[in-house]
Amino acid sequence: MMSTTMTKEMLVKAIKPMDDLAIATDLLLSAKSAVRTYAIALTEAATPRVRKALRSQLDTAIDTHQKIADYMIKNEMYHPYSIDEQVEHDLEKSDKVLGLVKEV
């Protein structure tokens, strides 16, 4: 079945680049959340053994966040050092999504 204005193939082609961005952004946000959660848990830990385990998990979460951020920066999905570039990037993606909505 085809939409009256857009075929399934056109939709998949238009959305494909958004998939990688959406997945990477979701991973980055999840990693940020994990860092915050482990940091808070670390401040609440009552024993040295638990603090050691949480500190290890926090270090892993920080490393994971850095790897995801580096990937996104390398692939021009994330521009943490230039607010102007990030805003422009976000506006371009918003315009692309709005264009898809109008076509459907």
C-alpha positions as CSV (number, residue, x, y, z in Angstrom):
1,M,0.0,0.0,0.0
2,M,1.3,3.5,-0.8
3,S,0.5,6.8,0.6
4,T,-1.1,9.2,-1.8
5,T,1.9,11.6,-1.6
6,M,4.9,9.5,-0.4
7,T,5.9,5.9,-1.1
8,K,7.3,3.6,1.6
9,E,10.7,3.7,-0.1
10,M,10.8,7.5,-0.1
11,L,9.9,7.6,3.6
12,V,12.6,5.0,4.6
13,K,15.2,6.9,2.5
14,A,14.2,10.2,4.2
15,I,14.2,8.8,7.7
16,K,17.3,6.6,7.5
17,P,19.8,9.4,8.5
18,M,17.6,10.3,11.4
19,D,17.8,6.7,12.8
20,D,21.5,6.9,13.6
21,L,21.1,10.3,15.1
22,A,18.1,9.2,17.2
23,I,19.8,6.1,18.4
24,A,23.0,7.9,19.3
25,T,21.1,10.7,21.0
26,D,19.1,8.2,23.1
27,L,22.3,6.4,24.1
28,L,24.0,9.7,25.0
29,L,21.0,10.7,27.2
30,S,20.9,7.3,28.8
31,A,24.6,7.5,29.6
32,K,24.2,10.9,31.1
33,S,21.4,9.6,33.3
34,A,23.6,6.6,34.4
35,V,26.4,9.0,35.4
36,R,24.0,11.1,37.5
37,T,22.4,8.0,39.1
38,Y,25.7,6.4,40.0
39,A,27.0,9.7,41.4
40,I,24.0,10.1,43.6
41,A,24.1,6.5,44.7
42,L,27.8,6.9,45.6
43,T,27.0,9.7,47.9
44,E,24.4,7.6,49.7
45,A,26.5,4.4,50.0
46,A,27.1,3.3,53.6
47,T,30.0,0.9,53.2
48,P,33.4,1.1,51.6
49,R,32.7,-2.0,49.6
50,V,29.5,-0.6,48.1
51,R,31.3,2.8,47.4
52,K,34.0,0.9,45.6
53,A,31.5,-1.0,43.4
54,L,29.6,2.2,42.6
55,R,32.7,4.2,41.8
56,S,33.7,1.4,39.3
57,Q,30.3,1.6,37.7
58,L,30.5,5.4,37.7
59,D,33.8,5.3,35.9
60,T,32.4,2.9,33.3
61,A,29.4,5.1,32.8
62,I,31.6,8.2,32.3
63,D,33.8,6.3,29.8
64,T,30.7,5.1,27.9
65,H,29.3,8.7,27.8
66,Q,32.7,9.9,26.4
67,K,32.7,7.2,23.7
68,I,29.2,8.0,22.5
69,A,29.9,11.8,22.6
70,D,33.1,11.3,20.6
71,Y,31.2,9.2,18.0
72,M,28.5,11.8,17.7
73,I,31.1,14.6,17.3
74,K,33.1,12.7,14.7
75,N,29.9,12.1,12.7
76,E,28.8,15.7,13.1
77,M,25.7,14.8,15.1
78,Y,26.7,16.7,18.2
79,H,28.5,20.1,18.4
80,P,29.2,20.7,22.1
81,Y,31.9,23.3,21.5
82,S,29.8,25.6,19.3
83,I,26.3,26.6,20.3
84,D,25.8,28.2,16.9
85,E,26.6,25.0,15.1
86,Q,24.4,22.9,17.4
87,V,21.5,25.3,17.0
88,E,21.9,25.2,13.2
89,H,22.1,21.4,13.3
90,D,19.0,21.1,15.4
91,L,17.1,23.5,13.1
92,E,18.1,21.5,10.0
93,K,16.8,18.3,11.6
94,S,13.6,20.0,12.7
95,D,13.0,21.4,9.2
96,K,13.6,17.9,7.7
97,V,11.1,16.3,10.1
98,L,8.5,19.1,9.4
99,G,9.0,18.5,5.7
100,L,8.3,14.8,6.1
101,V,5.1,15.5,8.1
102,K,3.9,17.9,5.4
103,E,4.5,15.3,2.7
104,V,2.5,12.6,4.4
